[in-house]
Structures are given as structure tokens and as C-alpha cells.
Amino acid sequence: DISSRRLGRPVVLMRAFASPLSLFLISIHTFFPYIPAVKSIPNILSSIRIILAPLFVFMYLQPELIWASLSIAVFAVAAVTDYFDGLIARQYGAKSSIGVFLDPLADKFLTFAGFICLPFISEQFSWWVIGLIFARDIFITVMRIVADRKGLKMNTSYSAKVKTAVQIGYLYIALLVGIFTKTDIMIGEFSRYLLDTGILGILLYVVMLITVYTGIEYVMMNKGIFRHTEKN
């Protein structure tokens, strides 16, 4: 409106305080509008996610409760970077061929880090189930590399995004349960009860089935990559 135009950017910035996310995005646009390096932020965030993954594992497996608890904060920060790198890439046209590969790779580093910790919580989290989840994600990553080298574009599906959300949600619950079992508070008793029922181990099978299904779906949707590879 006219009043906003007269007052200029201060009004825009004041309104942005209603949303921290909006303030963050506007600050980038306000203070770095002409710096090409801003477009590398999504890749930087993906790289941070890769770095935080092993740090999370190291902290979570420490016997001291304080380190295990802080590891959840590290995991959460890493997960949040996944949201922001995609948002900034779309908002500022910062998509790149490196980012298309680096973003899902960073997601896999984070989920792998979470799954690796599960067998240390309880034997109900079977290594072979986790191995199947790893195998699916590694195979799809190899497909992406082959497609990229051949100059082909891989088709993605909505179910793959659901798979990632299911994995992250499950890991949050299972990892928190693993920490709370070390405490004497009420939620600690409930967490120990959950482990004793074996429900989390059963849910891991569900996560594995969803993961494998989306992997098969990926292959069926991108069969052309294999045909193209055979011809060459």
C-alpha cells in the first residue's frame, strides 16, 4: 500500500518480526541482494548436515546422560537445515546440480547416523533390518550418480518424501526413548515399558517396508536409466 511505500524497508522489517523465518529470508535479500555467494547457502547447509551426522553419533553413544541429551539437539539442528536449504534454494533460485545431489546425500548421512544408534539401545532393533534400509538408500544414491553422469534426470515421487518424514519421525521417537530409559523420572518408566513391549522393534519393520517399497518404486519410475546405460 501507499503508506508502506513511503516508509520503505523499516515497515517491511517490522512486519517481519511476526515471523522469524520471514525476517531471516528478508535479511538475506536486504543485506546480500547482489552477492552470488548467497546462492551457495543451500549447499553449505547440506554440508553442515553431513558434518553434524557423525558428531551426533559420537555424542549419543556417550555413557553420560548430558552428552546423549545434547546429541538430540544436534540431530534437531541438522534436520532443520534440511528444511532451510530447500526453502532458500526455491526462494532465491539457488538450485544447482551439486545441490540436487548433495541434499539427498546429506539426508542419508543424517538418517544413517540415527539408525546406527538404535541397536545400541536395544537388541530389538535388528542390524539386518537397518542394513536393508541402508542398502536401499545407497542403491538409489548410485542411481543418482549414474543418471547425473549420463545427463539424465531422475523422476521422484511423493512417497519418497513421505518415506523420509516417516524415518525422521521414527528416529526422533526411538532416540528419545533411548535417552529417557537412562532416567528415573516418570517418562523414563514409560520409555522402558515401550522397549519391553517390543513395539518400537515392530515399527522398525514397518519403516523398513516403506523404505524398500519406495526404492522399488524409484527403480520402476526410472527404468530408462538402465536402458540408457546398457546402450552405452
MOKAHU-V506004 format. One record per helix or strand of 3 or more residues. SS is the DSSP state (alpha for helix, beta for strand). FROM is the first residue (numbers start at 1). TO is the last residue. Records with the same first field share a line. If there is no record, write none. Layout:
# MOKAHU-V506004
SS=FROM-TO / FROM-TO
This chain:
# MOKAHU-V506004
alpha=2-7 / 9-16 / 20-31 / 36-60 / 65-91 / 97-118 / 127-149 / 158-180 / 186-197 / 199-221 / 223-231
